[in-house]
Amino acid sequence: MKIKNLALATAALLGLVGAPATFACSIAAWNGGPMGSPAPGRPSDPSPVARYSGQCGLRAATSGSFVTDNTPTAEATFRARFYVYTGLTSGQAVVYRARNAANVDQITVTYNQGSPGTFSFAIPGATAQTIPANTNAWYAIELNWAAAGTLTATVRGASGQGAAPAESVVNVTGGTSGGAIDTAQLGWVAGTGVASARGIVADAYESRRSTAIGRLCRADANGSNSVTAGDRTAITLELGGTLAAGQPDCNEDGNVSAGDRTCVTNLLAAGATCN
Amino acid sequence: MKTFTFVSVAAILAAFSVSASAGQFEVWSDGAKGANRTVIVSFAGDGHTQDAQADIAFDPGLEFVTANAKVAGSVCAELKGKNMVRVVPPSGAGSALSSKQIDYCAFSFRSRGGKAVAGTGLTVSFTECAGVSGSSNCESNAIDVSEK
């Protein structure tokens, strides 16, 4: 069962074609509201905000800037998928946190800037596990948590100009059992660090109780759920100012450019499908 | 451009029926006898198409041998394990692809077992012509590779 689908922003889904600049990116669907100063926006805004999918992303330039979803209710199993751009020059950012009704952390996902940096995945009572991650790149993170005290995290991103790298998976086990999830927070939730030009950016959040979510179709710029030559045209149009409806940042570097068109060409030559 | 003496009847007809509504892929065979075939895929734009693609299925009786781009930047590739080849002209990158019929890819096949090629060998299974106004199917025509 799906709990929440909070593409950043839901409002973006209402006007993908034909009216690219006539609506504001919204975080209204986050029923716990914002904390700090998270900034929803588009790449074409005066203060550009990167996005992974659709037209809007959520930028956090300072720690303590995030949005909250209070939809979960004492969930004993919980899955969440989101995309995060690792825009730090130093320090760390808690990019995702899920808590119980007493505001005790049940899941914590932290990006630690470095060369390479890491994502750290923590649950109460267990040793946190890490996965290497580059700075200034998009990553898809899917979490599968259970109240028995386990968390599986699946990460993939920073794909570059060709086929995507293999996904990384870590299992955090032996945690304290009996937890529950009542709230989820996304953005730059906590941690001390210095943002890069784009900052921490989050997009395409979705949560469910038990069903796997999966990644969006990388390089599907026109939103057709396939990778074809037409995606190159959608990227070309975005270079001219018309934002693509799908996932145009093929190389996942946070910037839609001619290099993404080349990336699509490389995928077409390799016979790649959605990956 | 059209360097082959023998082309399919269908291809000839198609050359005179290029519509203004969509770009058109054409698939040409050298019509050679025996076990080997060279197949050329060309494309003519419609004044709007900036990116185009054709995936062409070949008969399991054929074995893919080589793919060569006749225009730099073209994707001419076998889709391994699918009995298909893919043709993607270079992106117009904001400009319409040429309306002239241009040969983009040359593929060579041979008959499995070394027998003479017979029967229909190629089918265009997917096309896309994309421009500012969106994407649609391209026009296309395949050939019977046993034809001259």
Chai-1 contact restraints between the chains, C-beta under 6 A:
chainA,res_idxA,chainB,res_idxB,connection_type,confidence,min_distance_angstrom,max_distance_angstrom,comment,restraint_id
A,T228,B,Q53,contact,1.0,0.0,6.0,A-B,restraint_1
A,T228,B,E128,contact,1.0,0.0,6.0,A-B,restraint_2
A,A229,B,D51,contact,1.0,0.0,6.0,A-B,restraint_3
A,A229,B,A52,contact,1.0,0.0,6.0,A-B,restraint_4
A,A229,B,Q53,contact,1.0,0.0,6.0,A-B,restraint_5
A,A229,B,V88,contact,1.0,0.0,6.0,A-B,restraint_6
A,A229,B,E128,contact,1.0,0.0,6.0,A-B,restraint_7
A,G230,B,E128,contact,1.0,0.0,6.0,A-B,restraint_8
A,G230,B,A130,contact,1.0,0.0,6.0,A-B,restraint_9
A,G230,B,S135,contact,1.0,0.0,6.0,A-B,restraint_10
A,R232,B,D51,contact,1.0,0.0,6.0,A-B,restraint_11
A,R232,B,S91,contact,1.0,0.0,6.0,A-B,restraint_12
A,T233,B,Q50,contact,1.0,0.0,6.0,A-B,restraint_13
A,T233,B,D51,contact,1.0,0.0,6.0,A-B,restraint_14
A,T233,B,A130,contact,1.0,0.0,6.0,A-B,restraint_15
A,T236,B,A93,contact,1.0,0.0,6.0,A-B,restraint_16
A,T236,B,G94,contact,1.0,0.0,6.0,A-B,restraint_17
A,R261,B,S91,contact,1.0,0.0,6.0,A-B,restraint_18
A,L268,B,V75,contact,1.0,0.0,6.0,A-B,restraint_19
A,L268,B,V88,contact,1.0,0.0,6.0,A-B,restraint_20
A,A269,B,V75,contact,1.0,0.0,6.0,A-B,restraint_21
A,A269,B,A77,contact,1.0,0.0,6.0,A-B,restraint_22
A,G271,B,L79,contact,1.0,0.0,6.0,A-B,restraint_23
